Amino acid sequence: MKRNHIIISLLFAIAFISCNETGTSPRIRLLDDNWLFHYGDVANGEQPTLDDSMWRKLSLPHDWTIEDIPGTDSPFDSTVINGVASGFTRGGIGWYRKHFHIANAEEGKRFYVRFDGVYMNSDIWVNGRHVGNEFYGYSTFGYDITPYLKYGADNLLAVQVKSETVTSRWYSGSGIYRHVWLTATEPLYIDHYGTVITTPEVSGQVAKVAVSTTLINDTGEPVQPVVRLKILNSGNQVVGQSQQECNIIKGEKLIVNQELIVSNPNLWSVDTPHLYTLVSEVIQGGNIVDSTKETFGIRSILFDPEKGFFLNGEALKLKGGCIHHDNGPLGAMAFDRAEERKVELHKEAGFNALRMAHNPPSPALLDACDRLGILVIDEAFDVWRYGHFEEDYSKRFDELWRLDLERMIIRDRNHPSVIMWSIGNEIKQNDTAEMADLSRQLAEYTRSIDDTRPVTAGVNSVSELKDAYLATLDVAGYNYSPREYVSGHERHPEQLIYASESYASQAYDYWKDVEKYDWLIGDFIWTSFDYIGEASIGWYGYYLEQSFYPFYLAYCGDIDVCGIRRPQSYYRETLWSNTSMTYISITPPVPSFRLNPRKEDWSVWDWPDEIHSWNFDGCAGQDLNVWVYTACEESELFFNGESLGRRTNTTDAKNKLGWKVPYQEGVLEAKGYIKGQEVTTSQLKTAGEVANIRVTADRTMLSANGQDLSYITVELIDAEGNVNPLADHLVTFEVSGEGSLIAVANSNPMSTESFQKDYRKAWRGQCLAILKSEKKAGNIHLTVKATGLPDAHISIGVK
């Protein structure tokens, strides 16, 4: 990868001009509240004269596909065409209308509306005038709406969303599923995404921070503003500053380049994700006429084709997961807390990297990766010119790819977590000269916007037939092609490789290859977080059929849709963690679900049918396979205190040791040994009859912003506090106070229950409720009930 650096003089500000801020209205305003929604098409839905008094009132983010189908108690429909891809959910047409007021005092400002994501094919009107169409459902986009506004009067923002057919190989959702923002600036302002921050020189002693600021002058006359920059640390102290005067003629853009020095910087890394804030101010006539803040990190990345990937000069292997954009029971709704929790769960499970499969994520998710220390492969497309469905992105790819690729890069380039740009995944016909040339165009265009990160893509069925395509990439992503690592490296020694997708069932071999070769820099499991759609690839497998209904989840994630780690996640921990551990898993005497006799041999996204349970009614005396996952040299299994023997962890055992144990109620215990010394132990007990409900909140204090979330895990436990994995009680929820119940769920991949009701059956002794705060301080009170059990209560503060 080539890097071009423009050397410019450093500007040290000895004395800064004094100035005043102009205006009191915020520069950027969240427009998520008080929308009106109508499911179905409406004639003249964009017109201000339309009577919308009977439309449904709601706040964003919103996804109508996750809601119950009108007239039913479920979002699922077995008759949806290509429903196995969407998880048997359906789309349609929806209309949104937002009435808002702009004060007379703000006339003369520039107004820009930004949508973080609308799925898909949306048309936007302001006061009945068409502003634009956005086809791609994952791009952040926006418009200058100044010419369409009325001041001191009601304004109408209308959005029609058309998601009528399945357009994705997984659950997409439908509607305005991410935030909407309104930016108001003076006529002289910093362009939207007009601040570019790079760190071309980084050490523990000093860092050079290069900042490019794009100014726009809509004042109608030439001006001579000053661009002032300040870098603040986490304690809000100024640690770097610069200013530069410039000349900009009317109606033009000007790029102002400055460099700042930060001494003894706190470097951003996966272990210490230190962040700084860049404050950019535009000063004209002694007044601050515009000001923005950008969060960034000081870090260096290096991709050495022989030695591997380096973060801040230290070699690092990528412990990666692929994720889709949905949030399980919330559908596609990208609440900030939902995105943050997803990242937290990955971090807790040992991941240090995520691949955004296969589209740009929400800004909130990248913000969370920055804060928590997760590296990101930011991915643009799942299809190029040849698609999977008639109405998918391939329909307009040639027309739109430059625009949507640029939108992703300019939006995300200041995130320290982002280390690679991925231009595609499993692109059809990528063994042809046509696709190799198209890949070259995408890669060159990407580098023309940002050359500080390498270009990559996920490539399936790797072979020498795809060398021309692979040669266009800086780093090669191999999907399910470990046998091609060595030969691929020999043909392209200038190119690093990583497993852009891998099978959980082959995790040991995939990771041992990563450890073996310096030029193999990581492994990204398909998938780290379970998702709706591509239904049952982790059980029935390919080829996918409509007859798989009601299986709606992929069922292949390390973490399930409720945020609970599945056995394969604990197995992965034995490969990644430096802490000794044992984990007990059981092959149930009866398969968890019916089997698919037509499953293809190559379809191996499933983890073996193993569960963390020692409750099997009616199976007394039956031999069961008991597995212990461990990286220890030896493990010993005990039942009710009696040793069942030790097993040695050989390369053939691959961290998974097995015993056959006649079933009876009791306690299994697995001890791990290194050099003959016990270093760890774990237990699995038979749970007794359910006696109580245990409720646990991931957060007990929320912000009174109308969007903060608390995830409440409900467990059905015996008198000793053990979860009973056979419990499937119907659980009901009663909420009062300053919040609401916005979703319920369990992890059963075949449950067709509503996510919207105030009840849900437990599955394997657990279910989930999600509470959302209102905008008033106080408390949210939740009562959880199940027939025959004492009620459980929990209160969540709101401030």
N, C-alpha and C positions, 0 to 999 in steps of 0.2 A: 504494500500500500504506500502510495506517495503522499508526502505531506509537504505543503508549501506554506512557509511562514513569511508574513510581511513584517519587516522590522520597522517600527516607528518609534519616535522619541518618547521617553518616559516623561510624564508631566507630574511634577511634584508641586502641590499647591502650598505656598507659604502663607498666603493670606487670601481667604475666600471672600468674595463680595457678600455683603449683607443683603437680604431680600425678604419679601413677605409672600405668603401664600395667598393665592386668589381663589375666591369661591369657597363655599361650604359644603356643596353637594359631593358625595363620593364619586370617584372616578369610575368605579365599576360596581354594578348593582346586580345582585342575584334576582332573577326573574322567575323563580320557581313557584311562588305562591299564587293562589287565586286564579287558576286556569279553569276554563270550561271545556268539557269533553263530550263528544257524541260519537258513538260507535256506529259505523255505517256511513255511506255517502250522503251528502246534503247538497241540494242545488243552491248555488250562491252562498256557500258557506263562508266565503271570504268577505262578504259585503257587510259594512257596518249597519245597514238597515235590517239585517236578519234578526229575528227575535230568538235570542239564545237563553231566555229566562228559564227554560225547562231543561237546559243542558246540565249534565252532572258537574259538580264542583270538585276540583281535586288540586293537589300540589304535585310538582315534579320532584324527582324522576317518576316516570309512569311507564308501565308495560302492560298493555291490555291482554297480551297473549297468555300471561300467567294467571289471569283472572278466570273465574268460572265462566264457561260458555253460557250466554243468556238462556235461561230456562232450565239450567242444570246445576248440579253441585260439584262440578268438576271442570278443569280446563282441558281435559283430554277427549279426543274424538278418534275412534278407531277407523273412521272412513276418510280421514285426511289423505289426499294424494301425496305420496312421498313422506307420509307421516313418520315412518321409522327414522328419517333424518331429523325431523323437528321434534322428536319425542312425542309424536301424535298430538301436537298442539297446532293451532291454526291462527292465521293472521286476519286479513281483511283490510278495510279502509276505516280510518279514524280521522276526526277533525278536532283540532284544538283552537280555542280562542282566548286571548288574553287582553283585557281592557287595562289601559294604564294611562297615567297623567304625566305630562311634562309641563312644568311651570313656565309662565311667561318670562321669568327672569333667566331661564336657560336658553332662550332663543339666541342663536349665534354660535352655539356649541356644535360639535360634531358628535353624532350618535351612531353607535355601531352595536348591532345585536349579534351575539355569538351563541351557537348551538354546539355543545360538546359532543352530541351524537343523537341522531334521529334514524330509526330503522323503519323503512327505508324509502327511497323515491319520494321525497317530500317537496312540497311547493309552499313557498312563503309569500304572504301578502301583508302589507301594512296599509291600513285605511283603504282597503279594497284594491290597492295597486300591487301588481305582481312584482316581487323583488327578485326571486330566483328559484331554481330547482336544484335539489341535491339528491343524486341518485345513490351514491355509496352510503351504506348505513352506518359506517364506522368512523367516518371522517369528522373532525371538528371543522365547522365552517361558519361564516358570518357575512354580514352585509352592512354597508353604510346606509342607514335608513333616514338620514337627515332630510333629504328632499321630500319625504313622504309624511313627515310629522306635522301635527297641529299643536300649538302652544296654548296653554291655559284651557285645554279642552280634552275630551276623551279621545284616546287613540286605540286602535284595534290591531293586534298582531294575530294573524290567522295562519294555521298550519294544517295542510292536508297531508296525511301519511298513507302511502299505498304499500301494503305488505300482504298482497292478496294470495300469493302462492309461495311454496317452499323455495327459498333462494339460497339456502346454505346447507352444508352437510351436517350441521348441528343446530341446536336451538339458537334462534336469533333474537326472539322477542319482537315486539311491535310498538312503535310510538316514540315519544320524546323521553328516552330512557336515561338520559344524562342531563346535566344542568344546562340552564339558559342564562345568559348574562347580558347586561346592557352597559356599554361603556360610553361615558360622556366626557369629552375633552374640549379644551379651547382650540381655536383654529390652528395654533402652532402646537404640535404634539408629537410624542413618540409613537411610531407606527405599531400596530398590533403585531405582537411577536417580533418587534423591531429591535430587541436587545439580544445580542449574541455574546455569550461569555465562554471563553476558553482559557485553559491553563497550560500554555505552551512550555513553561519551565517550572518544575516542581522538585523540591527537596525538603528535607526536614528543617532546613535553616531559612529558606526563602522560597517564595512562589511569585511568579509573574502571572498576573491575571490580565488577559486581553479582552477588551470590551468594545464591541461595535454597536453604535446607536444610530438607528434610522429615524431621522426627523422628517415630518411632513409640514409644509407651510401652506395652509389654506387661508391665510390672512388677507390675501389680495395685494400684498406689497412685499418687497424684499425686507428681510429682517437679519439682525446680527445677535442671535441668542448665545448664551453660554450653556454648555452641557456640563453639569457637575455630577461627579460620581463619588459615592462613599460606600465602602465595604464595612459591614457590621458583623461582629462575631455573635455567638449565641448569647452573650451577656449584653448585647446591644451597644458594644463599644466600637468606636471607629478604629479600624486596623489598616485602612488603606484609603487614599483619596486622590482625586484628580479633577481638573476642570479644563475646558477648552472652549474658546470663542470661535464662532464660525459664521459664515455668510450663506444665506439660502434665499434664492429668488422665489418669487411667488409661484404657487402651484407646483413646486418641485419637491423631490425627496433628496435628502442629503445623508450620507453615511459618515459618522464621526467616529474615528478610531482613537482609543486611548489605552494606555497600559498602566497598571497599578502594581505596586509591590506590597506583598504581605510578608512580614518577618515571622519566623517561627510558626508557620501555619499548622493548624490542626487538620491533618489529611483525612479525606473521606475514604472509608474502607468498609468492608462487610462487617468487621468487628467494631469499628468506631466510626459510625457514619456522621461525622461532624459536618455541619452546614453553616454557610455564611449567607448574608443577605446583601445584595447590591441595590442601593438606592440611587436611582437616576433622576435628576432634576433638570428641567429646562427653564432657564431664567431669562426673562425679557423685560427690559425697563425696570430692573430691580425687583421684579415679582417672579415667584415660582408659578409658571403657567401650566406646567405639567410635571407629574412625579409618578414614578413606578417603582415597584419592588420586585426583585427576582431572587429566589432562593437558588443557591448553587453549592457545589462542593469543590474543593481543591484536591485533585487526584491526577495521577498519570496512569495511562494504560499503554501496554506494549504487547504486540503480537509477534513473537519471534518464531520464524518457521522451523527452527531447530529446537529451541528451548521451551517454547510454549507461551502461555499467557502470563503477563506480569501486571499486578496492580501495585502502584507505588514502589516499583522495583522488586517486589516479592512475587515469586512464582505462586500461582493459585490455580487449582483445578475447579471447574464449574460443576457444582452439585445441583443439577438443574431439573426443573419441572416445566412441562408445557401446560398452559391453562387457557381455557376459553373465557369469554367475557361474562357469562351468566353467573348469578349469585344464588343458585339453587332455588329455594322457596320464594325468593324475591324476583325470580326471572332475570331479566336484563337490567333491572333498576340499579343504577350505579350510585347508591348512597355512599358518601365518603367513608362512613364507618364500616360498611359492608366490604368495601375495597381494602380498607386498612386491616380489617380482621382477616381477610383472605391472606394478606401478606404476613401477618403475625403468625398464622397457623403454619405457613410454610417455614418461616424462620424457626419456630419451635420444633418442627419436624426435621430440621437439619439442612434444609435447602439454603443455598447462597445465590441462586440464579433462577430466573424465570424466562421462558420464551413465550411471547404474546401470540398465541396461536388462534387464528391466523389473520390478525387484523390489529390496527392500532387500538390500544386500551384506553380507558378513561384517564383524564389527567389526574384524578384522585388516586388511582392505583399507582401511577408513577410517583406521585408525591409520597405515598406510603413507602414505596421502595427506596426512595431517597432517605427518608427518615429512619427506616429500620435496617438499611444495609443489605439490600438484595440487588444483584446485578440483573440487567435486563437485555434481552434480545428483542428489539422493537420491530414488529413484522407488519408489512403493508397489505399483502394480498394472499388469498388462497387460490385464486384463478387469474389467468391472464386472458389470452385471446380465445382459448377453448375452455368452456366451463363444464359444470356438472348439471346445471338446470337451465331451462330455457330463459328464465328471467333473472339469472344471477349476474354478477358484475361483469362477466365476459361480454355481455350484450353491448356494453359501452366502454369496454376497457381501453381500446385504442383512442377513444375520444378523451378519456378522463384520467388515465394513469399518471400523467405528469402532474396534474393538479393535485390529486389525492396523495401522491408520494411526497410532493413538496409540503403539503399541509402537515403530514405526519412529522417530517424532519424539522421544519421551522418551529412547530409547537413543542417538540420534545428535546431539542438539541442542548438545552441548558440543564438537563437532568444528569447529575453525575452517575446515576444508576445505569443509564443507557450506555452500553459498550459496543453494540453492533447494530447495524441496520440490515434487516432481512427483507429482501425484495419479493419473496414468494415462497410457496410451499407446494411440493409435489406437483409442479406445473406440468400439465399435459403436453406430450410430444417434446419433452425436453432433450430427446436424443436427436433432434433435427437441427439443421443449420438455421432454419427460421427462428426457432426458440433461442438458440445460442446467440443469434444477432439481437433478438429482442432483449435478452438478458444483458447483453453488453450495453444496450441503450439505457436500460434501467440503472445498471451499476454506474455508468458514467454520469448519468443525471444525478444520482445520489451523491457521488463524490463532488460534483460541481456545487452542491449546496452545503455539504459538510464533509471535509476530507480528514477529520480528526478521528473517525471511527471506520473500521472495515465494513465492507459489504459482504453479506452472506445470504444463503437461502437453504431451505430444507429440501434435499434431493433424495428421491426414492429410487430403489432398484439401481444403485450405483454400479456402473461398469465403464469400460473404456469407450463404449458407444456414447457416453455422456461427457467425455473429456472436453469437448469444445464448449459445452455449457458450463461445466465446472471451472474452466479456465477464466471465465468472466468474473469469478468471485474472488474476494480476498481471503476469506475463510470458508471452508466447505462444511456444510451441515449434511451429515449422512443419516437418512431415515432408515432404520432397520437394516443396516448393511455392514455389520462388523467384519464379515469375511473379506470385505473390500478395503479395509483400513490399510494394510501393508502395501498391497499392490497400488492402491490409489496414491499413497504417499510416495511410492517409488516413481510413479508417473508425474506427480506434481510435488516435488520436494520443497517448492517455494510456498506451499499452502498448508496452513494448519487445518486440522479436522476436529470435529466434535460430533457426538451422536445427537443429532437434532431431535430424534425420536427413538425410543427404545422400549422394549417389552419388560414389564415388571417380572414376568416369569423367568427372564434371563438376566436379572439385575446383577448377579454375581459376576458373570462373565463380562458383561458390559463394563462394570467398574474396574475389574482387574486389568482390562485392556487400557483403561484411562491411567491407571497407576503405572502400567508398564512402559508406555510410550510418552515421551515429553511432548511430541507434536500432536498428541491426541488430548485435547484440553478440557473435555468434559462430557457429561452424559445427561440428557434431558429425557426424563421418563414420560411416556404417554400413558396416563396423564397423572399429574400430581394432585389435581383436585377434580373430583367427579363432576359430571355435567349432564344437562338435559340434552337429549338428542343422540344421534348415531346409536340408537337404542340397542343395548345389550351386546355391544362388541366385546364386553368383558365377561359375557356368559354364553349366549347363543353363538356369538361370533358371526363371521361372514359366511355366506352372503346375507345381507340384511333383508328381512321380509316383513310385509305388513302383518303377517300372522304372529309376529312377536308381541303384538299388543296383548296385555297392557304394560309391557316392559318399556319404560320411558327414559330411564337413565342409561348412560353408557356403561356404568358399573365397572370402571377400570381405574378409578382414582386411588392414589395413596390415601387421600383424605376424602371422606364422603360429603354429600351435599349439606349435611348438618354440621360439618366441621369436626367429625369424629375420625380419628386415625384408624384405618383398616389394618389387618395383619401385615400386608405387604409393606406398609410404612415402617413398622417395627423391624421387619427384615432389612429394609434399606438402612435403618439406623445401625445395624451391625456392621455395615460396610463403611459408613461415613463417620460414625462417632468415635471419638477417642476414649469414651467412657465405657467400661465393661458393662454388659447387660445380658439378661436372658429374657425371653418372651415365650409363653406357652400358647400353642394353637392346636386345635383339634379338627380332624376330618370328621364331619358329622356322619352318623350311620345312614342317614337318608339325605340325598342331595338337597341343597337349599332351594333349588328351583328345578323344574323339569329340564331335561337335557335336550340338546339339538342333535339328532343323529346325522344331519346333513352339514354339520360344521366342517369347514375346510381345514385341512391339516396346517396350512400356513397361518391361520387365524389364531394367534396366541396372545391376544391382549389380556386374557384372563389370568388371574392369580389362582392357584389351586383352591378348591372349595374348603377353606379352613376358617374356623371361627374361634373366638376367645370365650369358650363356654365349656362348663363341665356339668351341664344339666341336660340329660337325655332320658326322658321318661320312657319306661317300657323297654329299656335296653340293658337291664342288669345282666352282667356276665358276658356281654358281647365285647369282643376285642375291638378297640378303637385305636386308630393311629394318633399318637400324641407327638407333637413336634416342638422342639426347642430351637428358637433362633438365637444364635450367639456367635460372637467372634472369639470367644474364649477358646483356649486350647482343648479343654475338656468340659463336659457338662454331665451332671448326675441328676437323675430324676427320682423323686421320692413320691410315694403315695401313702398318705396318712402316717408319715414319719418313717416308712420302710423304704430302703433304697431299692430301686429297680435297675441299678447298674449305671456305670459311666459309659459315655461315648466319646471317642476322640474326633475332634474337628479336623478332618483331612481336606485336601483340595478337592477330593471327590464329594465330600459331604457338603461343601460350600455353605458353611454357617447354618446348616439346617440338619439337626440330629433327630432321629426318630426312635420311638418305642411303640410296641403294641401293649395296651393296657386293658384288662377286662374292666368294663365299666361298673362302677358302683359309686354311690355318693361319697364325697370326702374331699380331701385337699391334695392337689398336685403341687409339688415344689420343685423348681429347677435351680440348681446351683451351678455357677460357672467357676472354673479353675484356670489359673495361669501358673505354670511352674509348680503345680501341685498344691497351690494355695487358693483357698476360696476367696473370690473377689466380688461376687455378686450373687443375688438370689431373687427369685420371683415366685409368686403363688397364683394358683387358680382354684377357687373353691366352688363347690356346689352351693348354689344359693337356695335359701329356704323360701317358704311362701311369702308373697309380697305383703308387707306390713305397713309400709309408709311410702310417701312421695317425697323425694328430695329434689329441691329446685336450686339451681346454681346460676348466678348471673355472671357473664364475663365482665360486666362493668356495672357498678352500683351508683354511679353519679354521671348524669348526662348533661349536656348543654341545652339550654332552653332556646334552641334555634329552629325547632320544628322538624329537624332531620336526624338528630342523633339517635343511635340505636343501642339497645341492650339485648344480647342473645341469652335466652333463658333455657338452660338444659334441664330437662325433666327426666328423672330416673326413678324407676319403680324398684324399691329395695326391700330386702328382708330385715328382720329385727337386728341383724348385725351390721347392716349397711351395705350388703352386697347387692349389686344389680342382678335382678332375676332375668336372664336372657330369654325366658319363655313368656314373659309378661307381654300381653298385647291389649291391655285395658284401653277403653275409650277415655281419653283425658279431655276435660273441658277447662276453659280459661275465662275468668272474669276480671276485667280491668276497670279501674276507676282512677281519677286524679288527672295529672297533667301529662297524659300520654295515651297511646292507643296501641292495640294489637294489630300489626300489619301483616303478619304471616305466621303460619304454623307448618310443621313438617315432621316427617320421620325419614329414615334412611332406606326404607323398603323400595327397591327399584321398580316394583310392580304395583305400588299403591296408586289408585286413581282418585284419592281423596282431594278435597279442595285445600288450597293453600290459604284461602281467605276466611274460612269459618273460624268460630271460636272453640273448635274441638278438633282433636286428631287422635287416631289410635297410636299407641306405642308400638314399636317394632324392636324386638330383642331388648325390651325393657326400657327403651328410651324414646323421647320425642323432643321437639324444639318449639319454642315460641319466640317471636321477635317483637319487641316493644319499641315504639318510636316516641320521642319527646314532642311536646307541644312548645309554644313560645312563652309560657308562663312558668315561673319558678314554683317549686312545690315538690310533690312526690307522686310517683306512679305506684299504685297498689295492685298486685297481681295475686289472685287466688286460683290455685290449681286443684281440681277435683277429679276423683275417679270413684266409681261405685264400690262401696265396701271398705274404703280407705279414709283415714283422717285427711282433712284438707291441708294443703301446704300454702304458705303465704310468703311473699317477699315484697319489699318496698325498694324502689329505685328513686334516688334523688334527682331533681332537675334544678339546675341553677344557671 
